[in-house]
């Protein structure tokens, strides 16, 4: 009996070895960071920040490897997703299925943005103040977004994006009395000198001082190129390229094969990176903890972040999906939900929509009596395309990182995060630990730093499983809605697009953490 249990435990660990190693890495990172925290904070040579950098160096290498793979991964995966689906989606069922998935993904991204802006998990532990970016108007942000959607040079888009530039124009000068005088500290006086105030022309009177202030206005000064990959433009190009390629039929197949090989090679490289990720995650977590002046701030911020993500996923699963199902079918979503519990649990266990697909199809056909002509079209497409949980998670993570670094959340930046999270999630390839890569994609596309994702990676394995369960539930609800709309048509004949052979999904039964 004991031998059998040990054998079962060994098989479980063998099947989920990456998960086990990541958990060990996370635990070691927390312990190492907690043990070294007081030593690092009291260190003078090297100072705490440099000590934290040295400690997290292996994690920095992991992030650099993942960032290296972002460009070929996102281009090939988005391009293939569009090219290979286009030929199948000419019918009414295909168009409505795609529209439904797109709608729920956008709603998921918007829900994530609303929650993270309301809860503000990143403001519990603000690291530093981002320098003023100038008087950027909402219209300018939208115009910059559109400009970046249409890059004028594809090679240049891999290195730079464009942004509206402003220059300061002095308007007038005025006198202002301040309480900071000659008895103030050197630090306070330094802040005065470093501000927009004209110095040393200050008139002191006791502890007060009269300063001469210069007021400025911001004036449009053209378009500037800023360092960083124009991910939005590259995604847009990939979508259009894939759409045209899909319509070319057999003529375009050699190019499709090329990008499929590119995607396979890149995914294998990502898999190699994931196998070394436990080491990188360990030191990233340790570095983040020792760099914090108060460990409690790190845990408070991370706890609020987890609460925000889980709250969003719960609302999307048990409010948004059932509401849409009821609106479109006028049927009880609770009865329908009882037939999808097994796929949701399986998805949580495997962390893979593709691996769950056989269970999902079987349960939808047997429990909810949905026609195979619908399930065998809608569900495979959903396993490839419907990543609502990913869109919600990526939007929350991007704004969380922006809050940590006190970036100004302009309307343009929020809109950009929503669009990028939607596009990236719908084009996401089924790679193990895909969340590690696609979070970096969204952060890079939105001009946000990737230095703060160490603690996020520590709990990514758990959030990934919850997201996968949400994605599978979304696939099931979509199948239910399509069944309501097309059941009568299928009783008299089936559209061409339902004649689909489900292949390659069983090959994808690799766990994604």
N, C-alpha and C positions, 0 to 999 in steps of 0.2 A: 504493500500500500504506500509506504513512504517512498520506495524507489519509483513507483509510478508517478507520484506527485512531483518528485524531483525531476523526473523525465519531462512531465508536462510543463513545469516551470522553465526548464532548459529550452524546450521547444518554443515557448512563448517569448523568451528573451532573444532567441535566435531569429524569430520572425520579426521582432520589433527592436532589433539591435541598435539602429540609429536613434530611435526614441530613448532607449535605455542609456546610451552614451551621452545624449544631449542632457538628459536629466542629471546624470553624474556630473557633467560639466557645469551645469547651472548650480548644483549644490556646492561643488568645490569652489566655484567663483564667489558665491555668497560667503562661504566660510573663510576663504582667503582674504576677501575684502574686509570682513568684520575683524579678523585677526590683525590686519596691517593698518587699519584705519587710524588708530591713535598714533602709531609710529610715523605714518606718512604725514599726518596733519602737524606733527611737531618737528618734522624734518626741515632743516635749513639748507642742506647741501646733499642732494638736490632739493629744490623747493617742492611743495606738495603737487603742484600741477605737472611739473616735469617728471616726478616720481610716478604719478598716475599714468602719464604718457608711456613711460618705459614699461610699466606693468601691463598695460593694455596693448603693447606692440604686436603680439601674435594675433590679437583680435583685429587690429588695424590691417594686417596682411590679409585676413579673411575678407574684410570689407572691400579691400582693393581688388581681390580676385573676383568677388561677386560683381563689383562695378565694371570690371573688365568684360564680363560676360553679358552685361545688360544689353548692349547694342545689338549684337547678333541674335540674342534670344528674343528680344521684343520685336525686331523687324521680321524675323522668320516666322515666329508664332502668329503674329497678327496677320501677316500676309497670307499664310497658309489657311488660317481660320476663315478668312474671307474667300479665298480662291476655291477651297474645297467645299464650302457650303453653298456657294453661289449657284452651282449647277443643279443643286437639289431644291433650291428654294423658289422655283418659278411658279408654283401653284399657290392657291389661296391658303391652304393649310400652312405652308412654309412661311408665307408672308406674315400671317397672323401670329404664328409661333415666334418668329423673330421679333415682331413688334411687341409682343407680350414680354419676352425676356428683356428686351431693351428698356421697356417701361419700368419693370421691377428693379432692374439694375440701377437706373437713374434714381428711383425712389429710395433705394438702399443708400446710395451715396449722399443724397440730400438728408435723409434721416441721420446718418452718421455725422454730417456737418452740423446739423441743428443740435444734436446731443452734445458734441464736444465743445461747441461754442457756448452752450448753456451751462454745462457742468464745469468747464475750464479745468481739466485735470492737470494741465501743464503749468498753470499759474501758481500751483502750490509749491513749486520749486523752480522759480525763474533763475536762470543762470547768469545772464548778463543782458545788457540793453543793446539792441540792434541800433546802429547809427541811423540817423534820419535819412530816409530815401528821397526826400524832396516832396514837393506838393503835387503828388500824383493824383489826378482826378479819376473818378470811376470810368469816364469815357476813354481816357488814355489807356487804362488797364484793359478795357475791352478791345480797343484798337490794337494794342500790343499782342493780345491773345490771338486776334485774327491774323495779324502779320506773321506771327510764329507758326500759325497753321499752314501758311503758304511760303515756305522758305524759297529764296531765290537761288540758292546754291546748296545742293544736297550734301556735298562734302563739307562745306562750311557749317551746315546744320549739325554735324556731328561734334562740333567744337564750340559753337557760339549760338546765342539767341539774340533777339533785338529787344530794345526797351526805349521808351520815350525818355529823352534827356531834357533836363531843365537847368537853367543858370540863374544865379542870384543877382537881382538888380536892386541896389540900394534905393530906398524911397525917401526917407527922411531921418532926421536925428532928433533925439529928445533927451531930457534930463530925467533921472529917476533916483529916488532916495532909497537906500537899502540899509538894513540893520547890520550888515557885515562891515566892520571897520578895521582899524589898525590893530585891535586886540584879538582879531579872529585868528583861527589856526591857519597854518601854512596850507593845509589841504583845502580849506574853504576859499582862501585867497587864490589858490591855483585854479579852482573851478570857475571863479569869477573871470580870471584872465583867459581861460579857455573857452569862454562863452562868446556870444555875439557882441559883447560890450567893448567899446573902444577904451583901451588902456595904454599907457598909465594915466590918462587924463581923468583922474578921480579926485574929487574934492572932499577931504575928510573933515568931519566936525564931531569930535568926541568919538563915540562908538558907532556913529552913522557915517555913511559916505554917499555922496552924490555922483552918480555915474552918467556918462554920455552913452546912450544906446543908439545902435544903428538898426533900423527896421528895413527888412528886405521883402521883395516879392519874387516869386518864381515865374520865369518866362520860358516858353517853349524854345528849345535849342536843338531841334532835330532828333534823329534816331541814332542811338548808340548800340554797338555790339557789345554784349557782355559775355564773359567766359561761362561755359557750361553747355552741355548738350541740349539742343532744341528737340526734346523728345516728342513734343506735341506735333511738330512738323514732320518728323520721321514717321510717327504713327499714322498721320494723315496720308503721307505718301504711300505707306505700306497698305493702307486700306484701299486706296484708289488703284494701286498697282495690282493688288490681289483680286479686286473686282474685275478689272479688265482681263487679267490672266485667266480667271475662272470662265469668262465668256468666250475665250479663244478655243476652248475644247481641246482636241487632240494636238493641235499645233502648239499650244502652250504647255503641254505636259512635260517636255524636257526641263523647262524652267521650274515647274512645280516640283519635279523630282530633285532638282538642284537645291531648292530651298528646304525640302523635306530632309535631305541629307545634312544640310547646314544646321537645321533644328536638332536633328538626332545627335550630331557631333557636339553641339553646344549643350544639349541636355546631359550628355555623358560627362562633359566637363563640369557641369553644375553638380552632378552626382558625386564626382570626385571631391569637389569643394565641400559638399555637405558631409562627407565622411571625415573631413578634418575640422568641421565646424564645432564639435564639442570643445576642442582645445581653444579655438578662437573665442567662443561664447564664454568659456570659463574666465579668460583674462579680460574680456570686455566688461563682464559683470563686476569682476574684482576692481578694475580700473574705475568704473563709474562709482562704486561704493567708496573707495578711498579718496576720490576726488571731491566727494560731498562733505561739506563742513558738518552737516548733521545727517546721519544715516536715516533718521526718522523722516526727513524731507523726501529722500529717495523712495522709501516705502510708501509714504502717503501719496506721492504723485503717481507711483506705479499702481497702487490700489485703486485710485480714482480712475486711472486709465482703463484698468481691467473692468471696473464697474461700468464705465461708459460703453466699452465694446460689448460686454455681455447684455447690458440693457438694450442696446441697439439691435443686437441679434434676436433677442427675445421679442421685442416689439415687432420686428420685421416678420418673424415666424408666426407669431400668435395674434397679430393685429392686422398687419398689411396684407399678408397672403390670404387669411380667411375673409377679410373685407372685400378684396378683389374677387375672390371666388363667389361670395354671396352676391355681389353687385352684378357679375356677369352671368350667373346661373340661377340665382334666386333659390338655391338649395342650402341645406345646413352644412357649414364647413366642419362642424364637430364630428358628424358621422363620417365624412370623407377623411378626416384626420385619423380616425381610428384604424383606417386601412393602410396608413403609411408609417405607422410606428416602427415596424421592423426595418424598413429601409433607412429611416432616420438613425436608429440605434446602430445599424451596420455601418452607416457612413461615419458616425462618431468613432467607431472602433477601428475602421480601416483608414480613415482620413483621405479617402479617394472616392470621388463620384463615379469614376470609371469602374473601379473594383466593385462598387455597390450596384452597378447597372443591372446585372441579372436578377438580383433580389428585388430591385425597384420595379422592373418590368413584370415579374411574376406577381408581386403583391397588387400592383395596379390592375392587372387583368383578372386576378382571382378575387381579391377583396373588394375592389371598387367597380368591377365589371366594365372596365374600359376596353374598347376594341383594340386588338393587337395592331390593327392598321394605324392606330393613333400612337399607342405606346412605343412601337418600334420605329417611329419617326421622331416624336416629340422628345422622348427621354434620352436617346443618344445625342441629339442636338443639344439638349440641356446639359448633359454631362460634359460636353465640349465647350459650350458657350455661356451657360448660365452660372455666373459666379457672384451672386448678389452679396454673399457674406464677405467676399474679397473686396468688393467695391466699398462696402460700409467700413470694413476694417482699415483699408488703405486711406480713405478720407479722414477717418478719426486719427490715424497715426500721423498723417501729414500735418494736420492742424495741431495735434499734441506737441509735435516737435517744434512747430512755429511758436506755440505758447511757451515752451521751455526756453526758447531763445529770444522771447519778447519781440518776434517779428510782427509788423503791423499786418493785420488780416484785412486787407482791402477787399472790396467787392470783386475786383479782377482776380486777385489771388485765390479767393474762395471759389470763384467760377472755374478757374483753371484747375484747381484740385478736384472739383466735381467731374469735370470733363475727362481729365487724365485718369482718375480712379475708375470711371466707367469704361473707357476704352481699354485700359490695361487689363482690367478684370475680365472683360469679354474676350480678349485675345490671349489670356493666360494659358500657357502650355501646362500639361499635367506632369510637372516635375516634382520630385520629392523636395520638401521644404521650399516650395515655390514662393511662399510668403516672404522668405528672406530676400529673394531677388526682387519681387515686384514692389515691395515697400521701398527699396532703393530706387527703383525706376520712378515711382511717384515723387519721391523726395528730390531726385535729380531734376525731374521735369519741372518742378515748382520752385527750383532754386533754393531748396532748404538743405541744411547740413545733415550729414549722415553720421555725425560723431556721437549722437545721443541714443542710438538704437540698441546699445548693449543690453540694458535692462529689458527692453521690449523683446529681444531675441530670447531672453530667459523664459518668457511665458508664451512664446509663439507656438510651441508644440501643442499647447492646450487650446488656444484660440483657434488654431487651424482645424482642429477636430470639430469644434462647435460650428465654425463657418461651413465646413463640409456638410454637416447635418442640415444646416439651413439651406444650402444649395440644393440638396436632394429633395427637401420639402418643397422648394420652389419648383423643381422639375415636376413633382407629383401634382401640385396644384395647377400647373400649366396644362398637364395632360387632362385633368378634370375639366378645365374650362374648354379646351379644344374638343373634348368628347361631347360636351353639351352643345357646342356650335355645329359640329360636323357629323353627329351620330346618324341623322336621317340620310345624309348624303352617302355614308358608307354602307347603309342598308341596300342601296341601289347601285353601288359601284364605288370604286376607290380611286382617288386622284393618283396620278402617276408618281408623285413625289413620295408616296407612302411605301413604294416598293424599294426598300432599302435593306441592304444586307449589313447587319451589325458585325463589323470586324474591327480588329485592332484594339478593341476596348479591353478584352481579356489580357492583352499584352501589357496594358497600362495598369495592371493591378499591383502597383507599387505604392507603398504607404507614403503619403505626403505629410510632413510634420510642419 
